[in-house]
Amino acid sequence: MTLPTQDTCRKLQQQLTAKKLELRHLKETHVIVEHAFLDSQYFSKKEQYLWEKILQLCSGTSSETSVNEELEQLKEESRLFQQQLIVGEEELKQIRLKTLFELQQLEKNYIQFRNEVQI
């Protein structure tokens, strides 16, 4: 192999390695987001349960209205947070698909280049 050919091959290998690393980081991020989603659901349900218990204890008192408001606010905040996580998850999925496509193209180009050099 000539020196320019070796440089081109090395650059393609470096690009492949970088793209594989990027894809691995995106997969790790996906797992983190999934865990955050599950954790937020768990804690939201726990908090909602506690507010509902407080509401039962406050039933018929002057605090009942404010506890109801807190409970409704909690439900809305939880819904908005879950919605944002879903949007982020979808965006992350699109980035992962794009990166995977780019990786496949790099692999194809690398194989094609290697075959051309060998001919």
Secondary structure, 3 states (H helix, E strand, C coil): CCHHHHHHHHHHHHHHHHHHHHHHHHHHHHHHHHHHHHHHHHHHHHHHHHHHHHHHHHCCCCCHHHHHHHHHHHHHHHHHHHHHHHHHHHHHHHHHHHHHHHHHHHHHHHHHHHHHHHC
